[in-house]
Amino acid sequence: MSISTRAISISSVVVSMLFCSAVFMPETAYADINPSVIATGDNHTCSLEGGEVTCWGNRQHSQTTVPPLSTPIEVSAGGDHSCALDANGVVCWGLNIYGQTDVPELTNPTQITSGRFHNCALTDSGVVCWGQDSDGQSTVPDLTNPSRVAASGAHTCAIEDGGVTCWGANTQQQLDVPQLTNPSQLGLGWFHSCAVDDNGTVCWGNNANGQTNIPVQTNPVAVAGGWFDTCALDDSGVNCYGANQEGQASPPELTNPTQVSLGQRHVCAKDETGVVCWGRNDYGQLAPGDSPDITLSDPFQVEAGYNNSCALGTTGVKCWGRDYSVILDPPYLSNPTQLALGGTHACVIDDTGVVCWGTNSAGESTPPDLVNPVAIVAGINSTCAIADSGVECWGFDVADQLDVPDLSNPTQIVAASYSFCALDDNGVSCWGTGLANHGQFIIPDLSNPVEVSASN
């Protein structure tokens, strides 16, 4: 989670239950950002500086692809999603399997915080939470004048007139708030919780790695929790304790740090030099531009486009090469089974239907309503799919490639740059003109064709 000495910058981030191979990296400084707010998710990091949000690290669910924002003032990072508070309210992006990026109507939100699969905002009407609620983490109890809210893995806490109130998962007594005197800050880990009050830092919940064993501190002003570790900001700087498998509890030398934020197994702080991060770096979460390849398991389809390629495997889609219009950043996909790669856009068929991303200047990434799509192909700026209604095409139509002829029970479709061909009960049919007419649409007599292919 993220903590800051700025009153408006309390941003809670979570840690994950996923076990990944350990990759230890030393601290990484990224001085060009010098942010006013930083936030760390499971394996990604976001910062806000000069009215611009920048995210880096794991991009598998587009959690680092920041949408347009209007004068953002705060950023938070969840497991595989991110949120920002801007002039228009709260905006969220990335993984959305529990509706965590479907922001409800909020009245004058002043703070945003993210758990692994849920978010909470402080508004004129109090605390509002949305997303996963399997442990009650999004079911807000009655609160009196809440002034701060923090979310973590599957629990949430708020400071109100009566002190600190927590709700959600309580498997390690992370909701059992001890006696506190005028609490002013909150810091939540996966299975533990912390607060800063008049007596210093107080932590409760899971202590398997010593994450609630608070060392001597001098005037602590903020605290943040990670998976099994904790960091606090006091007069001496940033001090961390708890799990340290990848150096996440061993902060480097910092110059007047003002904020610290913990992810799954990495930590980032803001000091006079900018952002300094340390710990795990398997997704490049320590610095922008430092992201290694995302592993693709058991690939079963590969497609080549214009200066880029994509592959489909059991873990989803991975793309590489030139990044036209963020084509290398697939959105969240639910069990994709078929992949199509155009010139600067890509599409898949998954459990939700057809999903496209990349360039959309001609609508090539905006599929129509399709019922039971079973096949999909892509040309340069256009796309076609076979569904219950037959073959439907969308996108650029410069060569009549969207003018689908009458087809009887089409079973296969292929694409060239500006043309398509399909196999149906009557044989092979082609449409579009291509870059030039070299006889590619003059179909010879064929006897029981069973497969068709096309080339650019």
C-alpha positions in Angstrom: 0.0 0.0 0.0 1.0 3.6 -0.3 1.5 6.1 2.4 2.4 9.7 2.3 2.8 12.7 4.5 0.4 14.6 2.3 -3.1 14.4 3.7 -4.7 13.7 0.4 -2.2 11.0 -0.7 -3.2 8.1 1.4 -3.3 5.3 -1.2 -3.6 1.7 -0.2 -2.2 -1.1 -2.3 -2.2 -4.9 -1.9 -0.2 -8.0 -2.0 -0.9 -11.2 -3.8 -1.2 -14.9 -2.9 0.6 -15.8 -6.1 3.9 -17.6 -5.8 6.4 -16.6 -8.5 10.0 -17.4 -9.0 12.2 -15.1 -6.9 14.2 -12.6 -8.8 16.3 -10.4 -6.5 17.2 -6.9 -7.7 19.0 -4.1 -6.0 17.4 -0.7 -5.6 16.4 1.1 -8.8 16.2 4.9 -8.9 14.0 6.6 -11.4 14.7 10.2 -10.8 12.9 11.5 -13.9 9.5 11.0 -12.3 9.9 12.7 -8.9 6.3 12.0 -8.2 3.9 13.5 -5.7 2.1 10.1 -5.3 3.4 6.5 -5.8 1.4 3.3 -5.5 2.5 -0.3 -5.8 0.3 -3.3 -6.8 1.1 -7.0 -6.8 3.7 -6.6 -9.5 3.3 -3.1 -10.9 3.9 0.4 -9.8 2.2 3.7 -10.6 3.2 7.3 -9.9 1.6 10.7 -10.2 3.7 13.8 -11.0 2.9 17.0 -12.8 -0.7 16.0 -13.5 0.3 12.8 -15.2 0.0 9.2 -14.1 2.7 6.7 -15.2 2.6 3.0 -14.5 5.1 0.2 -15.2 5.8 -3.4 -14.4 3.4 -6.3 -15.0 1.1 -5.2 -17.9 -0.6 -8.5 -18.6 -4.1 -7.1 -17.8 -3.4 -3.6 -19.1 -3.0 -2.3 -15.5 -0.1 -0.1 -16.7 -2.0 1.3 -19.7 -3.2 4.6 -18.2 -6.4 6.0 -19.8 -6.9 9.7 -20.4 -7.2 11.5 -17.1 -8.2 15.1 -16.3 -5.9 16.7 -13.7 -5.4 13.6 -11.5 -4.5 14.2 -7.8 -4.2 10.6 -6.5 -3.4 7.1 -7.8 -3.8 3.7 -6.2 -2.8 0.2 -7.4 -4.6 -3.1 -6.7 -3.6 -6.7 -7.5 -3.7 -6.3 -11.3 -5.7 -3.1 -11.6 -5.1 0.6 -11.0 -7.3 3.6 -10.1 -6.9 7.4 -10.2 -8.8 10.3 -8.7 -9.1 13.2 -11.1 -11.2 16.2 -11.7 -14.1 14.1 -13.0 -14.0 11.5 -10.2 -12.5 8.1 -10.0 -11.2 6.2 -13.0 -10.0 2.5 -12.8 -8.4 0.2 -15.4 -6.9 -3.3 -15.7 -8.2 -6.6 -14.5 -12.0 -6.5 -14.0 -13.1 -10.1 -13.0 -15.0 -8.8 -9.9 -16.1 -5.4 -11.3 -13.3 -3.6 -9.6 -12.9 -1.2 -12.5 -16.6 -0.6 -12.8 -16.7 2.6 -10.7 -20.1 3.3 -9.1 -21.6 6.8 -8.9 -19.6 8.7 -6.3 -20.4 12.1 -4.8 -17.3 14.4 -4.6 -14.7 11.6 -3.9 -11.6 12.9 -2.1 -9.6 9.7 -1.6 -9.2 6.3 -3.5 -7.7 3.1 -2.2 -7.3 -0.3 -3.7 -7.3 -3.8 -2.4 -6.4 -6.9 -4.4 -9.8 -7.1 -6.2 -11.8 -4.2 -4.6 -11.6 -0.5 -4.2 -12.9 2.1 -1.7 -13.4 5.8 -2.0 -14.1 8.5 0.6 -17.0 10.7 -0.6 -19.4 13.2 0.7 -21.7 10.3 1.6 -19.0 8.4 3.5 -17.0 5.4 2.4 -18.1 3.6 -0.8 -16.5 0.2 -1.9 -16.9 -1.9 -4.9 -15.5 -5.1 -6.5 -15.0 -8.4 -4.8 -17.0 -8.9 -1.7 -16.5 -12.6 -0.9 -15.3 -11.7 2.6 -17.4 -8.6 3.1 -14.5 -6.3 2.2 -16.8 -4.1 0.1 -19.7 -4.1 2.6 -19.1 -0.9 4.5 -20.4 -0.9 8.1 -22.0 2.2 9.7 -19.2 4.8 10.2 -19.3 8.2 11.9 -17.5 10.9 10.0 -14.9 8.7 8.3 -11.8 10.7 7.5 -9.5 8.1 5.9 -9.9 4.6 4.4 -7.4 1.9 3.5 -7.8 -1.4 1.6 -5.6 -4.4 1.3 -5.9 -8.0 0.1 -9.4 -8.8 1.3 -10.0 -6.4 4.2 -10.6 -2.7 4.7 -10.2 -0.2 7.5 -11.3 3.3 8.1 -10.5 6.1 10.6 -13.8 7.5 12.0 -14.9 9.4 15.1 -14.8 6.3 17.2 -11.2 5.3 16.2 -10.4 2.6 13.6 -13.0 0.2 12.2 -12.1 -2.7 10.0 -14.2 -5.2 7.9 -13.7 -8.1 5.5 -11.5 -11.1 5.9 -10.3 -11.8 9.5 -8.4 -15.1 9.1 -5.4 -13.7 11.0 -7.2 -11.3 13.3 -6.4 -8.4 11.0 -9.8 -6.8 11.9 -9.2 -7.0 15.7 -8.2 -3.4 16.3 -6.3 -2.8 19.6 -6.6 0.3 21.8 -5.6 3.4 19.8 -5.2 7.0 20.8 -6.1 9.5 18.1 -5.1 7.4 15.1 -4.0 9.5 12.1 -2.7 7.0 9.5 -3.5 3.5 8.3 -1.3 0.9 6.6 -2.7 -2.5 5.6 -0.9 -5.7 4.6 -2.3 -8.9 3.2 -3.0 -10.5 6.7 -2.1 -7.6 9.0 -3.0 -4.0 9.8 -1.2 -1.0 11.2 -1.9 2.5 12.3 -0.1 5.5 13.5 -1.5 7.1 16.6 -0.3 9.4 19.4 1.9 6.6 20.8 3.6 5.7 17.6 3.1 2.7 15.2 0.7 -0.1 16.2 0.3 -3.3 14.2 -2.0 -6.3 14.6 -2.8 -9.6 12.8 -0.4 -12.1 11.2 3.1 -12.0 12.6 4.7 -15.0 11.0 7.6 -13.0 9.6 7.8 -10.4 12.3 5.8 -7.8 10.3 3.9 -6.6 13.4 7.1 -6.5 15.6 7.7 -2.8 15.5 11.3 -1.6 16.0 12.3 1.6 17.8 11.0 4.5 15.8 11.3 8.3 16.2 8.1 10.3 15.5 6.6 7.9 12.9 4.2 9.8 10.6 3.1 7.0 8.2 3.1 3.2 7.9 2.5 0.8 5.0 2.0 -3.0 4.9 3.0 -5.5 2.3 2.5 -9.2 1.9 4.4 -10.2 5.0 6.4 -7.0 5.7 5.9 -3.5 6.9 7.6 -0.2 6.4 7.3 3.0 8.4 8.3 6.6 7.8 9.9 8.4 10.7 12.6 11.0 11.5 15.3 8.5 10.5 13.7 7.8 7.1 12.2 4.5 5.9 12.5 1.5 8.2 11.2 -1.9 7.2 10.7 -5.2 9.0 9.2 -8.6 8.3 9.8 -10.9 5.3 13.0 -10.1 3.4 13.4 -12.9 0.9 14.2 -10.5 -1.9 15.5 -7.6 0.0 12.2 -5.8 0.3 12.8 -5.1 4.0 16.3 -3.7 3.4 15.8 -0.1 2.1 18.7 1.6 0.4 20.0 5.0 1.3 17.3 7.6 0.8 17.4 11.4 0.8 14.6 12.9 2.9 11.9 10.3 1.9 8.3 11.5 2.1 6.4 8.5 1.0 6.7 4.7 0.9 4.5 2.0 -0.8 4.7 -1.8 -0.6 3.7 -4.3 -3.3 3.8 -8.0 -3.2 7.5 -8.3 -2.7 8.8 -4.9 -3.7 8.9 -1.5 -2.2 9.0 2.0 -3.6 9.7 5.3 -1.9 9.7 8.9 -2.9 12.6 11.0 -1.9 14.4 14.1 -3.2 15.9 12.1 -6.1 12.6 10.8 -7.3 11.3 7.2 -7.1 13.6 4.6 -5.5 12.5 0.9 -5.6 13.9 -2.3 -4.3 13.0 -5.9 -3.9 11.6 -8.3 -6.6 11.8 -7.2 -10.2 10.4 -10.2 -12.2 7.9 -7.9 -14.0 10.1 -4.8 -14.1 8.1 -3.2 -11.3 11.2 -1.5 -10.0 11.6 0.9 -12.9 9.8 1.9 -16.1 11.2 0.2 -19.2 12.6 -2.7 -17.2 9.9 -5.2 -17.8 11.0 -8.7 -18.8 9.0 -11.0 -21.0 5.8 -12.4 -19.6 5.9 -16.2 -19.8 3.5 -17.8 -22.1 2.6 -21.4 -21.2 1.9 -24.1 -23.8 1.4 -21.8 -26.9 -0.9 -23.3 -29.5 -1.4 -20.5 -32.0 1.0 -17.8 -33.3 0.3 -14.9 -35.7 2.6 -12.5 -37.4 1.6 -8.9 -38.2 3.3 -5.8 -39.4 6.6 -5.7 -37.4 5.0 -7.6 -34.5 3.8 -11.0 -33.5 1.3 -12.5 -31.0 1.0 -16.0 -29.6 -1.9 -17.6 -27.8 -1.3 -20.1 -25.0 -3.0 -21.5 -21.9 -2.1 -18.5 -19.9 -3.4 -16.0 -22.4 -1.9 -13.8 -25.2 1.6 -12.5 -25.4 2.7 -10.0 -28.1 6.1 -8.7 -29.0 7.7 -6.4 -31.6 6.8 -2.9 -32.5 4.0 -1.5 -30.3 1.5 0.1 -32.6 -1.3 1.6 -30.5 -0.5 -0.6 -27.4 -1.1 -3.7 -29.5 1.5 -5.4 -27.2 -0.7 -4.8 -24.2 -3.7 -7.2 -24.5 -6.6 -6.4 -22.2 -8.0 -8.9 -19.7 -9.1 -12.0 -21.6 -11.3 -14.8 -20.3 -10.0 -18.2 -21.6 -9.2 -17.0 -25.2 -9.3 -19.8 -27.7 -8.6 -18.1 -31.1 -6.3 -15.3 -32.1 -6.2 -12.9 -35.1 -3.5 -10.3 -35.8 -4.1 -7.5 -38.3 -1.8 -4.7 -39.3 -1.9 -2.8 -36.1 -4.7 -4.5 -34.2 -5.5 -7.9 -32.7 -8.6 -9.8 -31.8 -9.4 -13.0 -29.9 -12.5 -15.1 -29.2 -12.9 -15.8 -25.5 -15.6 -16.6 -23.1 -17.2 -13.2 -23.5 -17.2 -13.2 -27.3 -14.8 -11.2 -29.5 -12.3 -8.8 -27.9 -10.1 -6.5 -29.9 -7.4 -4.0 -29.1 -4.8 -1.8 -30.8 -5.5 0.7 -33.6 -9.2 1.5 -34.0 -9.2 4.4 -36.4 -11.6 2.6 -38.8 -13.5 0.7 -36.1 -11.4 -2.5 -36.7 -11.2 -3.0 -33.0 -14.9 -2.4 -32.3 -16.6 -5.7 -33.1 -20.4 -5.7 -33.6 -22.7 -7.8 -31.5 -21.9 -11.4 -32.4 -23.7 -14.5 -31.2 -21.5 -17.6 -30.6 -18.5 -16.5 -32.7 -16.4 -19.5 -33.7 -13.7 -18.1 -36.0 -12.0 -14.8 -36.5 -9.4 -13.3 -38.9 -7.9 -9.9 -39.5 -6.7 -7.9 -42.5 -4.7 -4.7 -42.4 -7.5 -2.5 -41.0 -10.5 -4.8 -41.0 -11.7 -7.9 -39.2 -14.2 -10.7 -40.0 -15.7 -13.4 -37.8 -18.0 -16.4 -38.3 -20.9 -16.4 -35.9 -24.5 -17.8 -35.8 -25.5 -15.0 -38.2 -22.8 -16.1 -40.7 -19.8 -14.0 -41.6 -19.7 -10.5 -40.3 -16.9 -7.9 -41.1 -16.0 -4.5 -39.6 -13.4 -1.8 -39.9 -11.9 -0.2 -43.0 -13.7 -0.7 -46.3 -11.5 0.9 -48.9 -11.4 -2.3 -51.0 -15.0 -3.5 -50.4 -13.6 -6.1 -48.0 -16.7 -5.6 -45.7 -19.1 -6.5 -48.5 -19.7 -10.1 -47.6 -21.4 -12.1 -50.4 -24.2 -14.6 -49.7 -22.7 -17.6 -48.0 -24.3 -21.0 -47.1 -23.1 -22.4 -43.8 -19.6 -20.9 -43.8 -17.1 -23.1 -41.9 -13.7 -21.4 -42.5 -12.5 -17.8 -43.2 -9.1 -16.4 -44.1 -7.7 -12.9 -44.6 -5.3 -11.2 -46.8 -4.4 -7.5 -46.5 -7.6 -6.1 -48.1 -9.6 -9.2 -48.9 -11.2 -12.3 -47.4 -12.1 -15.7 -48.5 -14.5 -18.2 -47.0 -15.3 -21.9 -47.4 -19.0 -22.8 -47.3 -21.4 -25.4 -48.7 -21.0 -24.1 -52.2 -17.2 -24.0 -52.2 -14.9 -21.0 -51.9 -16.0 -17.4 -52.1 -13.7 -14.3 -51.9 -14.4 -10.6 -51.7 -12.5 -7.3 -51.6 -10.0 -6.3 -54.2 -6.6 -6.6 -52.5 -3.8 -4.1 -53.4 -4.2 -5.2 -57.0 -6.2 -7.7 -59.0 -3.9 -10.5 -60.1 -6.6 -13.1 -60.5 -6.7 -13.9 -56.8 -10.5 -13.7 -56.9 -11.0 -15.8 -60.0 -11.7 -19.1 -58.3 -11.0 -22.2 -60.5 -13.2 -25.2 -60.5 -12.7 -27.0 -57.2 -14.0 -30.5 -56.2 -15.1 -30.6 -52.5 -12.7 -28.1 -51.1 -12.0 -28.6 -47.4 -9.6 -25.8 -46.6 -8.7 -22.4 -47.9 -5.8 -20.0 -47.3 -4.8 -16.6 -48.4 -1.7 -14.5 -48.5 -0.9 -10.8 -48.7 
